[in-house]
Structure formats: structure tokens, C-alpha cells
Amino acid sequence: MSPNPAIRIAALYRYPVKGLSPEAVESAELETSGYFPGDRLYAIENGPSGFNEGVPRHLPKVAYLMLMRNEALARLRTRFDDATHRLTVEENGALAVEADLGTEEGRAALAAFMTGFLPQELRGAPRVLSAPPGYRFTDSRTGYVSLINRASVAAIEDFVGAPVDPLRFRGNLYLDGLSPWEELDMVGRVLEAGDGVRLKITSRTVRCAATNVDPQTGLRDLAIPKALSDHLGHADCGVYAEVLAGGPLRAGGGLRVIG
């Protein structure tokens, strides 16, 4: 399968708090060897995990509140302000909590809200963790930037016989211009943007039960990993990439395959 050189960035998203709302951005300034800006800056520990912010090490996502097991999180609507570190959380259209995650008091306020919101799903007292420099709360140890091929999502709609919101896959770059599943054959290749950004595709993304949750309703209404396995023999959809060269990316911008 030959990669299509006319790839377009349909949308850019970040997820400031692991498991909480996606946020669309028009542009992002990537740093060489860095993560997607503003992505997975915080996580909510589900009981003691042993995470040490001074000496961070990657932990499995089950250490945190996340959609794979805590689908009720999708019912919340959150907004994060970079300048003030303030997170606004709405439940059923009403303000539930507003917290400055840059302070201990703000992180404690968010943890207290989660104690009341998910009382039956906690393994211990929740704690809001802040990612130290050079670390993010990604699912993969090398999950620097995640890419989703929207044609593959459309193919999944045929598998399950229902509409599938691409945001179920919680990617950073949503791409048009590829054939279904073409991204899976691009591991090892490099994508280049017009302003010099270069992304090396490093691995496929294995999907988990989080994709079964409708990001709008919080209902666990589909069986996407099973559908992938039944039709393709694997549960992969999307890829991870490493930032070989930083610079700006913009929604609507183009990418081309090099090398």
C-alpha cells in the first residue's frame, strides 16, 4: 500500500487532564522530542499508585481514573486555561467545580469533587497529579503524539453498523487523505509539514475498551476492539509518532510522507 502524499490535518486536539474532555486547538507549536502541547498534563490517581513526581516512571493507565473503566467521566465537560492553570468542570450543564491545578488547594478541590462523583469506583482517596518536566500521563511510554486516520474510523462504522465519533480514539492529529488502515503500514516512515515539522511514525495504537464509550453521553454503547479483532484480526487503530523536528502545526494544514 503506497502512502498518499496529500494528507490533511482535519483537526488538532489535546487532553489536558487524562480521562477528561478533549479540547480542539487551531494550532500547536511542537517541540523536538516533545509531547503534544498541553496534552495529558494532569492525571487523577485512583488510590495510591506509588507515582513519584520527583522520579516519574510510566504506570499503567489503570492507576488513574480513565474512560476504559470510569465511563461516567465522559458526562463531564471540562475546560483548561493554560495561562491560569484553571480547570472548569461542568456536570449536566451546571458548574461543578473550578480549580487552579497549579496549586495544592486547586488539585485537592478537583480530587474532592471526584470523591463525590465516582464514590463506587475509587480504590482509595483520589489525588490529582501534575506531570513533571519531560513527562506526560500518556497510555504508551512512547506516546508522544497520536494520529488518527478518519477513513479508518469510517471503516469501523461499517463494522459496527452505527456512527462512530472519532473523538472516541482521543488522538492529537485527525487526518484526512489516507485510505482506511493506511496509517498502520506507515510505521517507520516520516511525515513532514510545510513549516518543517517532522513526525516519525513509531508504533500502532492498540485500542482498549475506552473506545466503547460515547464521548458525548458517557454510555458504553459499542464494542470497537472486538469489532476490529473480528474483522481485521487485531485491535489497532491509529499510530503514535515521535517529533523529529519541532515547529507549528495548524488545522487544515498538509503533511507529506518522506523517506
C-alpha positions, -999 to +999 in steps of 0.1 A: +000+000+000+016+033-011+012+063+013-009+092-001+012+124-002-018+146+001-026+142+038-046+170+055-048+177+092-086+178+097-084+187+134-060+190+164-069+180+199-053+180+233-065+164+266-051+184+295-064+161+322-062+123+315-097+109+311-115+143+309-127+164+279-109+168+246-101+204+236-098+214+200-070+238+191-064+256+158-026+253+160+001+238+181+038+245+185+056+211+187+090+208+203+116+184+190+114+151+211+085+166+230+049+157+236+018+174+220+014+208+237-010+209+267-017+172+265-020+148+295-006+174+319-025+160+348-040+127+359-062+117+388-048+089+408-073+062+417-060+053+451-023+051+460-002+041+429+033+049+441+038+076+414+067+099+424+067+133+407+103+137+416+114+105+399+085+098+375+081+064+358+054+053+335+025+035+351-004+015+335-034+036+329-054+016+354-036+036+381-057+066+371-093+075+366-099+069+329-126+061+304-118+024+300-132+018+335-148+051+345-171+059+316-190+084+337-161+108+332-174+114+297-205+131+311-184+159+324-175+189+303-141+205+312-121+234+300-085+242+309-069+276+307-031+275+301-024+309+315-041+304+348-040+265+351-077+268+359-099+238+351-136+243+349-158+213+353-195+212+344-219+184+352-253+184+334-247+219+322-240+233+356-207+244+372-195+216+394-160+228+404-134+254+393-099+247+404-064+261+399-044+229+392-012+248+397-019+249+434-023+222+460-056+237+470-069+235+435-058+199+430-074+190+463-107+206+452-108+185+420-100+154+440-128+161+464-152+165+435-142+132+421-147+116+455-184+125+453-188+119+416-174+083+415-178+070+450-182+034+440-153+033+416-125+046+438-099+022+452-088+048+477-086+086+480-081+102+446-051+125+441-045+149+412-010+145+398+009+171+378+033+159+351+069+170+359+091+184+330+097+158+303+069+135+314+032+131+304+004+108+315+001+090+282-011+054+278+021+045+260+056+050+272+064+064+238+031+081+231+044+115+223+019+124+196-011+103+185-026+103+150-060+091+139-069+083+103-106+094+099-110+069+070-103+041+094-129+054+117-154+054+088-145+018+082-153+010+118-187+025+113-193-002+087-180-029+111-204-019+139-233-006+118-235+027+137-220+062+137-186+064+154-174+097+168-136+100+160-131+115+195-136+080+209-100+075+200-086+106+218-060+114+192-040+146+188-040+148+150-070+137+130-060+131+094-078+130+060-064+119+027-054+084+037-071+051+027-086+031+055-059+015+077-031+030+056-017+046+087-009+011+101+015+004+073+034+037+079+054+027+109+090+038+104+080+065+079+082+102+084+055+128+079+066+164+071+046+196+074+052+227+053+068+246+082+094+218+088+077+197+114+088+161+110+069+133+127+083+097+127+056+071+130+068+047+157+040+023+165+004+013+160-021+021+187-038-009+203-074+001+212-089-006+246-125-005+260-123+032+263-133+034+227-166+017+235-177+048+254-196+075+236-177+108+244-209+128+244-232+106+265-208+086+286-227+054+276-208+022+269-227+015+237-203-002+212-177-030+212-150-015+190-119-035+200-140-067+194-152-054+160-116-046+150-104-081+161-133-098+143-128-080+110-090-074+110-075-099+134-061-071+156-074-042+177-051-015+162-064+019+150-042+050+148-005+054+154+020+071+176+047+094+164+079+109+177+087+146+170+119+146+150+118+183+143+096+208+160+076+237+147+040+248+141+011+226+131-023+240+120-057+225+115-063+224+077-025+221+070-009+194+050+015+166+056+036+146+031+054+113+035+092+115+031+117+087+032 
